[in-house]
Amino acid sequence: MARIITLANQKGGVAKTSSCINLGTALAEQQQRILLVDLDP
């Protein structure tokens, strides 16, 4: 079963990208399949 984890905040400068990268790295180290998508306006 796939899980979807979302990090969202409209305010700039709240470390969304850094948090996503770190979470993705941690999941990849546990042999999880991941897809990171960073959408900035």
N, C-alpha and C positions, 0 to 999 in steps of 0.2 A: 504494500500500500504506500502510495506517495504522500509525502507531507509537504505542505507549502508553508514557508516561513517568510513573513513580510516585515520589513523595517521601513517605516514611513514617517515623515515629518515635513511639513511645508517650510519650516524655518530653515534658513541656511546655516551652515557651520555647526551642526549638531553631531557630526561624525558618523553619518549614515554609511558612507562608502567605506570608511575604516572598519566599522562594525561588521559590514557584510563581508569584507575581505577576511577578517579574522574568523568569523563564524564559518565561512566556506573552507578556510584552511583547516580548521579544527575538524570539520565533518569529513574532509578529504583524507585527513590522517587516520580516520576511523573507517576508511574504505567505503565511505558513502558516495553515491553518485550525486553530483551537484551541478547546478546551473546558476550562475550569478548574472543578474541583469541590473545595471545601474542606469537609471533614467533621470537625467537632469534637464531642466528646461533651457 
